[in-house]
Amino acid sequence: MARRYDPERRTRIIDAALTVIAADGMAGLSHRTVAAEADVPLGSTTYHFASLDELLVAALRRCNENFVQALRSSGLFAEEAEEGGAGRGEGDAGQGAEGAGLAEELTRLLDRWFAGERGAIELEYELYLAALRRPALRPVAAEWTTEAVALLSRRTDPETARALVALMDGVCLQVLLTGGTFDAAYTRVMLERIVAGGDA
């Protein structure tokens, strides 16, 4: 019997892995549970992903892409797009109102993120932190930081961009791990301090 052509099967397997992890955590992930969730034969999961680490790499990369896309589609680069894609140059965004605007937009981005489905954020960070125990995930976890810094470097200098990403990451982890609420006012002030420090 000829194999049914299913070009979206790999994507569905990744989606199923994310669903399993969201419901049962990393401990519930196996080729069998993913195959059942995706409604595909067990052999399909091992055909596309020989190991669970390979599947987790694909799942984490999907999460990375989702956040980076949210960053790209935020108001951070609207003016740049209107000007034909030209960057502002290193350090320009740290000056006065422009720097405050960068902090404000980043705060709004995090606020929108936390206003959405909290389970989705927890899923992303569960995968992100899994890199502590699974070395295969570490390069993919680093990709998120690299891509976010590269994007923010279009609005400020690379050193300040790295500090902004580190603060955003830390704020998200604190909120998730303590079960607290996102404090937009505090976050905006801290982001403003980092941007202002980039001009010192």
N, C-alpha and C positions, 0 to 999 in steps of 0.2 A: 504494500500500500504506500502510495506517495505521501511524503510529508506535506502537511498543509502549510501553505505559505503564510507566515504571520510576522510581518516586518516590525510590528509594535511589541512583540513578545518580550524582548529585552527590557524595554521601558516599563512594561507591566510588571515584570519581575522586580525591578527596582522599586516601583510604587508599592508593591506588595511587601517588600522588605521594610519600607518605611512604616507601613500600616502595622506590621507585626511588632516592630520595635516600639511604636507609639502605644500599642495596647499592652504588651507584655514585657517590654524592656529588652535589653540585650540578651538576657538569659533565655528569652523565648524564641530567639532567632535560630533557625536551622533551614537547611535546604528543603526539608519536608514541610515545615510550617509555611515557608514562603511559597512553595509550589501549591499548597492547598489554598492559600489566600489569593494567588494569581490565577487559580483554576487552570494550571498547566501540569503536564506530566513531571514527575520528579526529575527525570533525565534532562528536561529543558533547563532547569536551574543550574545543574552541574555542567551542561553544555555551554551556557553563556558565562557562568561564573564557577570556575573549578574549585574555588575555596570560598569560605565565608568572608575571609579578608578581602577578596576581590569584590564580592558583593557589597561589603561595607564601604570600600573605597568609592564605588559607584554611587552609593547612597549619600555619602558625605559630600561628594562632589556635586550632587544634585542640590543639596542644601546650600552649599557655597554659592552656586549659580543663582539660587533664588534670592539670597541676601544681596549679592553684588548687583543683580538686576534691579532690586529695590533701591539700591544706592544710586545706580545710573538714572533711574526714572524719577528720582526725587527732584526737588526744586534746586538742588545744588548746582546743576549744570545747565539750567534753563537759559540763563543769559549767555553762556558760552555757546550754546547751540544757535541762538539768535545771531551771534557774531560770526557764525560760520565755523565754529569748532576751535577757534584759537584759544589757547590757554592764557591764564593771567600772568603766568611767570612765577618763579619762586619768591615766596614772601609777600606777594601783593595782597593776598587775602587777609593777612594779619593786621592790616592797618585800619584802626578806628571802627567805623560802622560796618565796613566790609568784613572784618574779623568777627564782629558780633553777629553779622548775618550768617556766617558759616556755622557758628555755634548754635544759632537758632534753628537752622535747617537740620542739623544733625540731631538736635533735641526733638524736633518734630518727627523725624524719621523713627527714632526710638519710641516715641510716644505712640505713633501709629502702629508700630510693631507690637507693643505691649497691649494696645487696645484690641488687637485681633485675637485669634485663638491661641491661648497660652500654651496649650498642648503642643502646638507646632514649634514654638520656641524651645520648649523643653526637649523635644525630639532632636532638634538641631544641636543643642548643647550636649545632649547625651552622646550623640555621635562624635562631636568635637572632642569631648573628654575621653572617649574610648581610645583615643590615640595614646593616652598614658600607658595603656596596657598592650596596645597593638601597634608595634612599630610601623607596620605597613600603612597605617593611617596618617602618620606624622607628616609626610610630605604634602598630603592633601589638606590637612588641617592648616599647614603653613601657607597654602595657596590662598586661603581666605584673607589672611593678613596681607600678603603680597599684593593681591588684587585691590583690596580696599585702600591700602596705602598708595598704590599707583593712581587710583582714581582721585583721592583727596589731594594728592600732590599737584593736581591740576588747579587747585585752589589755594595751596599754601606750599611751604617747603617740605621736602621729604621727612625731615626729622620731626617737624610738628605734626605731619600726617601720621607718623608712626605713634606718636604720643596720643593723638586723638583716638586712634583705633584701639590702643591699649586701654584708655579710659572707658571707652564705650563697651569694650569686652568685659572689663571689670565690673562696671555698673550692671550689665546684664546678668553676670554670674551672681552678684550679690543679691539681686532681686529674686532670681530663680532659686538660689540655695537657701535663702532666709524666708521665702514665701511672702516677701514684702510687696509693696506697690512701687511703681516707678515714680520717682520724684523729679518731675521735669524741671522745676525751678532750680533745684540743687545741681542737676546735671548740666543745665545751661551755663550756670555760673562757673562750674569746673572746666567746661569746654572753653569758655571765654578766657579763662586764666591761661590755659595751654596755648591758645591762639595768640594771646597778647605776649606770652613769654617767648614765642618764636621771633618776636621783633626786638627782644632785648639785646 
